[in-house]
Amino acid sequence: MKTQLEEIQPDNDSSFHIMVNPRLNDFFFWHFHPEFELVFIDGASGTRHVGEHISRYEDSDLVFIGSNIPHLNFDYGVKTDYEKTVLHIHPKFLKEAFYNTPELSSIHQLFEKSRYGIAFGSEAKKLVGERMKKLHLLPKFEQFLEILQLFQILANVSDTELLHNQPVENQHNRKEEERLKSIYQFIDDNFQRKIEIEEVAELSRLSKPAFCRYFKKMTRLTFTEFLGHYRINQAKKMLRLDKNVTETCFECGFESLSYFNRTFKKVTGENPMSFKKRYQ
């Protein structure tokens, strides 16, 4: 788990990248990418965390996310059997055509609104969800036409919710990306020991208060929250490899078994032993 710039490789000879049922429910993946993202998840209830917006969705969710908006994987913490389709669209998709083709005006407006993050209601999910599940089965050209049709439908449904009151600004310029990468690498290298916030602030060349404000602004999490999620994700990996709970606790940087158990349950909804048994 790293909050990071996700590098997405489009499919060969395509403006799109389609992922079918990527299983990330055990991983806290707070990330962003230049590509637009349309995601449909069915058979699950979970957390919708896009930019500064946090809410619950029930049974299914359909969301369109603009370029470089940080978001959490929609299946995080889901324990039911679910289906998920994620469509990534190249940031330059139809860029010139939008301005020169009147027939695409409504789709263009939809892409502009995606800068706010858009959640769709039951009507859109019914019209679009099942068709999204079958996208990967189509040849490339038919896939292109189908995606245009899906966006045309979404551009004209009325049951929508903008997730922010104003467009989400991209905080991740090149300088910030490099600074965040160095912080993530430091955590990756040192999570097994006690980490003081002052250490990471010094690495970032910021005072402790300035670093705390900066980190919360960039990730929407406090440093302590982020580090806790990171360690729990590492603990999950160890438990799935049949490490015992006590060994896992201390190897992941927790100073007491009771605190590890509380944090694990808070993050995952179950205690470490239950998680271990479920994967055994």
Rosetta blueprint (number, residue, H / E / L):
1 M L
2 K L
3 T L
4 Q E
5 L E
6 E L
7 E L
8 I L
9 Q L
10 P L
11 D L
12 N L
13 D L
14 S L
15 S L
16 F E
17 H E
18 I E
19 M E
20 V E
21 N L
22 P L
23 R L
24 L L
25 N L
26 D L
27 F L
28 F L
29 F L
30 W E
31 H E
32 F E
33 H L
34 P L
35 E L
36 F E
37 E E
38 L E
39 V E
40 F E
41 I E
42 D E
43 G L
44 A L
45 S L
46 G E
47 T E
48 R E
49 H E
50 V E
51 G L
52 E L
53 H E
54 I E
55 S E
56 R E
57 Y E
58 E L
59 D L
60 S E
61 D E
62 L E
63 V E
64 F E
65 I E
66 G L
67 S L
68 N L
69 I L
70 P L
71 H E
72 L E
73 N L
74 F L
75 D L
76 Y L
77 G L
78 V L
79 K L
80 T L
81 D L
82 Y L
83 E E
84 K E
85 T E
86 V E
87 L E
88 H E
89 I E
90 H L
91 P L
92 K L
93 F L
94 L L
95 K H
96 E H
97 A H
98 F H
99 Y H
100 N H
101 T L
102 P H
103 E H
104 L H
105 S H
106 S H
107 I H
108 H H
109 Q H
110 L H
111 F H
112 E H
113 K H
114 S H
115 R H
116 Y H
117 G L
118 I E
119 A E
120 F E
121 G L
122 S H
123 E H
124 A H
125 K H
126 K H
127 L H
128 V H
129 G H
130 E H
131 R H
132 M H
133 K H
134 K L
135 L H
136 H H
137 L H
138 L L
139 P L
140 K H
141 F H
142 E H
143 Q H
144 F H
145 L H
146 E H
147 I H
148 L H
149 Q H
150 L H
151 F H
152 Q H
153 I H
154 L H
155 A H
156 N H
157 V L
158 S L
159 D L
160 T E
161 E E
162 L E
163 L L
164 H L
165 N L
166 Q L
167 P L
168 V L
169 E L
170 N L
171 Q L
172 H L
173 N L
174 R H
175 K H
176 E H
177 E H
178 E H
179 R H
180 L H
181 K H
182 S H
183 I H
184 Y H
185 Q H
186 F H
187 I H
188 D H
189 D H
190 N H
191 F L
192 Q L
193 R L
194 K L
195 I L
196 E L
197 I H
198 E H
199 E H
200 V H
201 A H
202 E H
203 L H
204 S L
205 R L
206 L L
207 S L
208 K H
209 P H
210 A H
211 F H
212 C H
213 R H
214 Y H
215 F H
216 K H
217 K H
218 M H
219 T H
220 R L
221 L L
222 T L
223 F H
224 T H
225 E H
226 F H
227 L H
228 G H
229 H H
230 Y H
231 R H
232 I H
233 N H
234 Q H
235 A H
236 K H
237 K H
238 M H
239 L H
240 R H
241 L L
242 D L
243 K L
244 N L
245 V H
246 T H
247 E H
248 T H
249 C H
250 F H
251 E H
252 C L
253 G L
254 F L
255 E L
256 S L
257 L H
258 S H
259 Y H
260 F H
261 N H
262 R H
263 T H
264 F H
265 K H
266 K H
267 V H
268 T H
269 G L
270 E L
271 N L
272 P H
273 M H
274 S H
275 F H
276 K H
277 K H
278 R H
279 Y H
280 Q L
